[in-house]
Amino acid sequence: MGNNSDFETGLRTLFTRVFGESQPLETFKRLSGGASQETWALSGNGQSAILRRAPGGTSMARSSAAIGLPAEAKLIAAAGHTGVPVPTVLHVLSPDDGLGDGFLMSRVVGETIARPILRNDEFAGARAVLAGQCGAALADIHSLSLDGLPNELQQSGGLEQIAQYEEIYRGFDVPRPVFELALQWLKANAPEPLDAVLVHGDFRLGNLMIDEQGLVAVLDWELAHLGDPREDIAWLCVNSWRFGQSHNRVGGFGQIEDLLNAYNAKRATNFTAKEIDWWEMLGTLKWGIMCMIMYEAFRSGADPSVERAAIGRRVSETEIDLVNLLETAHA
């Protein structure tokens, strides 16, 4: 995308285009986080915004899961119009902007890192209400009309995901008995599919902005798809996303009953905690296979970062979680 001076010029032009000539860009810096996309904080004369951009401005060939940044921007805007707490999309990049693929959104203030959210005193009040807030937000997401949503959204139910991830797992040719057991159990106990809804696809701490009052915004919609609503609820319950606070099934901070009470009240459904069990098993297996993918990226040299190696080692954690889930299922 050219040199750094071209990038800076493009940012300055973009900022004044959105906020006006009297609001010049003063500072910009790349933020940590966002493993697959660049995230930049822009500010000037009291205005601030976040730029979410493809790495180097150039989108790679779209994976089988990620919907792409223009579609993500459209989805966030649609969610915001129906009351889901999200940043405001200010501008979707066009070729004239010279910055590649991405979009500018409002900056929301809060915390996304799990450790302080789950442990610090200032978030104690938030933890008390967060499960219900997540249930309400998921209900709003799952209630969005499918008409007019981006064409990039693919449909992916439980059995399709089992087939997809089993194929990846078999490709490694590294048999794991616990994964084999989980696959057989999931196939034998698959629930009847429900009508497809918009599924966020990665609704968990890390992708939720939290402040002292609770949920501020739902972030990172790139894995959104059409599927079963129970998938989103269960993903938040996967033990890996409880970050050490395993006694709190919902994200390490709350109880499933509080989430489901809020969710069912908004959508006029009657989901029970037991109905989430199968999907939690699937989510746990999926994360285990994702960990295998990350280790393979490290082993092959495709991504030799320590982060990839460290996440790869977490496969064993998901095996323990699957054993615990299988024991509960047979109790």
N, C-alpha and C positions, 0 to 999 in steps of 0.2 A: 504493500500500500504506500510505497514511497518512503521518504526519510522522515525523521522525527519532526523537522520543521514543517513539513507538509501536514503531518498529523496535528501538530499544535495549531496551525492555521485553520485546519478543518474544524477543530474543537471550538476555536474562537468564533468562527463564522456560524457554527451551529448554535452556540449559546446565545448570540445576539439575534439570530433568526427566531429562536423560541421565546426569549425574554425581552427582546427589543434592543435597539442601538444604545439606549441609555443604561443598559445592564451588561457591561463588558465582562468577559471571563477573567477572573483574577487568579484562581488556583485550580489545578487539576492533578490528581494522583490516582495511581492504580491501587485498588484495594486488594487485600488478600481474600481468599475464598473464591468460589466459582471455578470449579475444576475444569469445566469444559468451555467456559466463555470468559472473556475479559470483563471486568467490572471497574469503571472509572467514576470517581467522585469529582464533580465540577461545581465551582461556586464563584460568585461574584456579586458584589453590591447587595448583599442580603438574599440573593437567590441561590438555590442549590438544586442539583439534579444528579441522577445516576445514569451513566451510559453503560448499557449492556451490549457488548460487541463480540462478534466472532473473532477468534484468535488471529491477530494481524489484520483483521478486517475481512478476511476471506473465509467464507463458509466452506467446510469440507463437504464431501459427498454425504448426504443425509443418512444417518444410521437407520436401522430398522425401528428405532424407538423415538429419537429426538425429532420434534416437529419443525425446528428451524426458528430463527428469531423473529422474522416478520409474522409468522403464524402465532408465535408466543405472545407478541404484542397485541395482536387482535383478540386473542383469548383473554388476556388480562383485562383489556378494555371491556369486553363483554361481561366478564365476571364482576367487574366494578359497577357496571350499570345495574346489576341485580342485587347489590348489597354485600358482595363478598369483600372483606377487607383486603385491598390490594393497593399498590402504588398507582398513581395516575400516569397513563402513557401520554407523554407530551409530544413526541415526534418519532416517527419511524424513518430510519435513514433511507435516503434515495441515492441513486448514482451521482446526482448533482452535489451531494454533501461530500463526496470524496473520502468517506470514512469506512466504506464497506458495508457489511450487513450488521444491523443492530437497531436499537431503539433507545430513546431518552425517556426516563421516567422520573417522577417526583422522588425526592429522598425522604424516606421514613426513618424515624428515630427509634432505636431500641436495640435489643441484643438478639443475636442469632446463635451464639455459642452455647452449647448445652450445659457445660460445667457451671457457669455462674447462674444460669436460669434454674438449674436443679438444686443448687447448694447455697447461693447467697441470700442473706436475710432480706435484701430489698425486693426480691422476687417472691417472697413468701405469700403475699396476697395474690399475686398472679397465679401461683401454683394451685391455689385453692379454687380458682374459677376457670382455669385453662381448659380442663377436659370438656366442660360444658360449652365453652366458646369454640373449641375445635369441632365439637359435634354440630353446633349451629352453622359454622362456616362450611363444613362438609355437606350439610343438608342443602345449603344454598348453591354450592358447586354442583351437586348432583341434580338440582332442580332446574338448571339452566336449559333453556330450549335448545335442542340440537340443530334447529333451523338457523342457518347463517353462520354456523361455526366453521373454522378453517377446514378446507378440504384435506389438509395434511393429516388430520386426525385419523388414526387407524383404529379398527375394532380389534380388541384383544381380551378374550374371556379367560377363565381359569384353565380350561383344558388346552386352549391354544398356547397359553404361557407354559404349561407343563411340557408340551411338545417342543416349544422353542428352546427352553432351558435344558431339557434332557438332551437335545441334539448338541448343544454347546458342550455339556458335560461329557457326553460320549466321545466328543472330538478330542478331549484331552487324553483319553485312554489311561486314566488314573482312577481305578475303581475305588469308591469309598462306600463301605457297607452301610453306613448310616444314611447316606444319600439314596442308596438303592432301596432301603426300607421305606424312606419317606416318599419316594416316587411311587412305589407300589401302593402305599396307604392312600396317597392323594388320588391316585387313579381309581382305587376301589371305593372311595368314599366321597367322590365328587358330588357337590350339591347341584340341584337343578339351577340352571342359569336364570338370572333375572333380566328384565328389559335393560338394554344398555343405557348408560348415562355418561355424562362427561366425568371422567376420572382424572384427578390431578396427577397421580402416578408417583409422586415422591413427597407426600404430605407427612412431614416429620420435623423434629427439632433440627435446626441447621437451615431449613427452608421456611421457617416461621420467624417473623420479627415479633419479639416480645418486649413489653415494658412492664413497669410496676403494676399496671392495671390488667395486664394480660395480653391477648392477641392483638397485634397492631396490623400485620399484613401477612398474606400468604405469598411466598416468593417462588421463583424457579419452576415455571410451568412447562419446561421443555419436554418432559416425559408424559404429558397429558395424552389421553386416548379415550376411546369409547369402550366401556366395559362394565363390570359388575360393581355396584357401589360398595359392597363389603370389602373389596380389595383395598380401597383407601383407608377405611377404618382399621383394618387389620395391619396395614403397613406401619401405622403409628404405634401399634402394639408389639411389633417385632422386638425381641429382647435386645438386639444390637442397638436399637434406637432408644433404649431406656438409659443408656450411658451409665451403667452401674447401679441404678436405682430400680432393681428388678422387681421389687415388691409393688411398684406402681405400674400396672399393666399398660396404661396409656402414656407413652412417651417418657416414662420415669417420673411423671409428675401427678398422675391422676388415676381414677378408677373408671373401668369400662362402663359401669352403670350410669355414671354422671354424663359421659359422652353420649351413650345411647338414649338416655332420657331426653337430652336436648335435641338430638338428631331426630328421634321418632316423633317428637312433638312438632317439629317443623315440617317434616315430610309426610306425616300421617302414616308412618310405617310402624312395624312392631319387631324390629330386629332384636334378638337376644344375644347375650354374651357367647352362648354356645355356638350360634351361627357364625361367629367370627373365627372360631378355632381353626377350621379348615383353611381359611385364607391366611391366618397367621402362620400356619405350617408352610403354606406355599411361599409366603413372603420370606420366611426364614431360609427355605431352600434356595430361593432366587438369590438372596444376598450371599449365601455360601458359594454359589456358582459364580456370582460376580467377583467374589474374592479370589476364586481360582483364575478368572480372567485377568485380574490385576497382577497376580503373581506371575502368570505366563508372560504378561507384558514386561515385567522386570527380568524374568529369566531369559527371555529371548533378546533382550536389549532394546526392544521397541520403546520402552520407557524405563530407563534404569534408575529412576528416582527412588529414594528411600521410602517415600510415601507408598509407592506401589508395593514394595516388598513388605512393608509393615501391614498393609491391609491384606495382602495375600496370606499372611500368617493367621489371620482371623478366621480362616476356614474352620479351624478346630473349634472355635467358639460356637459357630453355627451348628456343628455336629452335636455338641453338648445340648444346645437349645432344642434341637430336633429330637434327641433322645428324651428329654424332659416332656416335650409335647406329645411324643408317641406314647409315653407311659401314662400321661393324663388321659389320652384318647382311649386307652384300653383299660383304664381304671373302672 
